[in-house]
Amino acid sequence: MKWQVLLLAVLAIFGGYLLISTAVGPFEPVGRLGFVKLANPDMFPGHPHSQLLAEYAKERGSKCALVVHFAGDSGYHSYMEGDVMIIEMALIDTNGTGAADPTNYDDSINLALYGPQEGRYKFKADNMEFNSWSEARQYILDLAARNGQQGPIPMVWHGTARSGNPIFIQGCGFPLYFYITWQEYGRFAAYYYIIKGMIVPYISLPYRNYELLHAPELQYYYTNHMLDYR
């Protein structure tokens, strides 16, 4: 299996690089937003990660930003962070487990090698479920258009890991980010965007040292309801 992972990395670097210049679509894949949860709810006006995502949008002249999750019990409501609309979207895996359950690594590898399975996934936003990506996609684009969006919407995966080492565990929203980039830009571009996106928080996340150094404590506080502020 190690040679397959290495092959994916090589293909991502070279194949993705060749394809990326021609990849045009409604979403701009930015990367991972954070490492661990700093508060609960963790996407909410004024939250550090929420403010950071709004900054990403402003840097790109965008009026909206999309953050993707692995579905839990949230309604994944859109909201305003200053003058930027934060759109939340979550993946519902009808064959898998919920956001709080352990990662199925065999399933993740199969997804990376063979791509998303048709009909397996549903999507959730603003407390509504969508049975297909085309429906969810259109909802996002319509919502963004009503907020005056022009051009691609910056997209991140939430990235917060409830447990384990957040350097290796890619956290909330990783499968949906991969799914969307695959659907919109194809296999090799998806590999490229994933590898590029993994690097982003080490460069752009101002709280990276704090989150990584205090990850075990923050994960304990979150899972024991000690970070709740609403």
Disulfide bonds with the S-S distance in Angstrom:
none
